[in-house]
Amino acid sequence: MATRSSIYGLMAEFDDPAALVTAAQRARQDGYSCMDGYAPYPIEELHHALGSPTTRLPLVVLIGGLLGCGGGYAMQYWMSAVAYPLNIGGKPLHSWPAFIPVTFECTILAAALSAVLGMLALNGLPQPYHPVFNVPRFALASRNRFFLCIEAADPKFDLEQTRRFLETLNPREVSTVAD
Amino acid sequence: MDPLNPLAPPSEGPEAIHKVPATPPVIAPGHTFGTVTDKISSIVLTRKTPLGWWLGFGLASMFTFLLMMSLTYLVVKGIGIWGNNIPVGWAFDITNFVWWIGIGHAGTLISAILLLLKQTWRTSINRFAEAMTLFAVACAGIFPLFHTGRPWLAYWLIPYPNTMNVWPQFRSPLIWDVFAVSTYATVSALFWFVGLIPDLATLRDRSQSRAGRVIYGMLAMGWRGSSHHWHRYETAYLLLAGLATPLVVSVHTVVSFDFAISILPGWHTTIFPPYFVAGAIYSGFAMVLTLAIPIRAVYGLEDFITMRHIQNMAKVMLVTGLIVAYGYGVEAFMAWYSADKFESFVPLNRFTGPYWPFYWGLLACNIVLVQSLWIRRVRTNVVVLFIIALIVNVGMWLERFIIIVTSLHRDFAPSSWGMFNATFWDWSTYFGTIGLFLALLFLFLRFLPMISIAEMRAILPEARLDDDIRVI
């Protein structure tokens, strides 16, 4: 049998979203904290049931957008008024109304890039290897099955006891996830 | 409609007395997580490629080669091979640019604006509408790029430190356009790719071939459907939708500034930004219908792209068509009300000048014909709708042609008047981009899931949790 250090966790498989959400709630009540649920589509209730914190992504996007906005405007000011001053139809060198469209586009571009790259970075993606893929049935997590994995890193994790606990949640199957 | 379950047909409420026909559901009944996944992924992974695909892709590729030849000849000879010359310095190239960009707008509208408005019916059409956006923007970009005459120097449009010590002119709407269109292309690509990630993971897990597992696996980037990931994913997706919504409005506004900022009669008007945006959505929905109607028939997707979608799109077309009609009216009214003889000459020249068949054709295609969509029987007849959508596509092309060419060909001084006549290369480049657009679309249909599987799962009745779980 695998030793504890070579185990990533224990994974229970469920048929429907309600069973997974209930299981996550029960596990949390039972004192487990280091766990994750896997589903083929986003389930808001699961996020709450696992007690996960709200993401900081909106802050990342706000900062990205503000930098894009300030950077876009500063770029136009510097290029039009400092680096390459040209008199166009007698307009002032710092003709700010003309700089608004590009400032707006730079804001959106920087914010959108922050949203996507920030989401990937906070999620730790791309990630070529993850232990959960060692469970062959986990391929169904992207089709119609729902998984709850209690990780070995959890202070309360015990191979025997945790397995017994997961069995009480009426899963289809409980498998050991090799690290 | 039951607010908790938008899929259910409306209950037999008081409206049943008035014999209102039931609204068709967003997904045909009987589907589960498994069947939705299998049906959509099988088109990519297991089902035999239909003969129609090969014929369509072959034909589209022929036109793509025509585009390559036309562009090669253009680079060799210069843009003199096109019919535009002073006074008509912009003709097919900018007409086609605006037409393609406009078509792209429906994709963003469906994916972003309808998401924010919680319109569940968008789910089965957003993926290919977004793909349509990307390919349309790619086709659009070709025209201004090659109209520069020296496309290999197009990077001069980007502000970068250079030995010439020259910077772009930010007081010009043309540079605004560079920023608007390139931002639009980037954000559309990001939005589309983020939406694809969970489905790429599904394809990775379901692919039987090693190549499929490796390629889809690399693209899915190790997506595993973790709850923590989904939470950030949903936040990112919603934020992207919120960013894409003002963006899409700004893009066609900036495109209209290319004209409205100038002093040319027929271009210099404040109605242009809203009227361009409405026209863009109008032509875009016409293109989505043109594509969705044959695709659902060929791939048997009537369960997912139901009559509800088709009817809703027809209604959006009707509404935006009316806004466009209002735009034409205001344009003509303002020309008369301005009491400026050059301004009032513009509509007169459009109605009775040398390009009159185009203007009357545009009114027939864009305003008269679309009124038939008031009739329910027309909105529910896919064949008639397909024909109307095609005609609206033609009408919207004519609109841009009229705006650009008739305004330019007779401006202030009659001594500088002239005519534009399209050459073979004008047409070949235009039809070539249609070929490129369709070829890219065929490749997309063959190699990527054309409907978002993850989003379809989320709107299934199976995905509803009981109320006692929801409360927590």
Interface residues (C-beta under 8 A of the other chain):
Chain A: D16 P17 A18 V21 T22 Q25 D36 G37 Y38 A39 P40 Y41 P42 I43 E44 E45 L46 H47 H48 A49 L50 S52 T54 T55 L57 P58 V61 G65 M75 Q76 M79 S80 A83 Y84 L86 I88 K91 S95 A98 F99 P101 V102 F104 E105 C106 I108 L109 A111 A112 L113 A115 V116 G118 M119 L120 L122 N123 L125 P126 Q127 P128 Y129 H130 V132 F133 F138 A139 L140 A141 S142 R143 N144
Chain B: T32 F33 G34 T37 D38 P159 N165 V166 W167 P168 Q169 F170 R171 P173 I175 W176 F179 A180 T183 T186 V187 L190 F191 F193 V194 P198 A201 T202 R204 D205 R206 M221 G222 W223 R224 G225 S226 S227 H228 H229 W230 H231 R232 Y233 E234 T235 A236 L239 L240 L243 A244 P246 L247 S250 V254 F257 A454 E455 R457 A458 E462 A463 L465 D466 I469 R470 I472
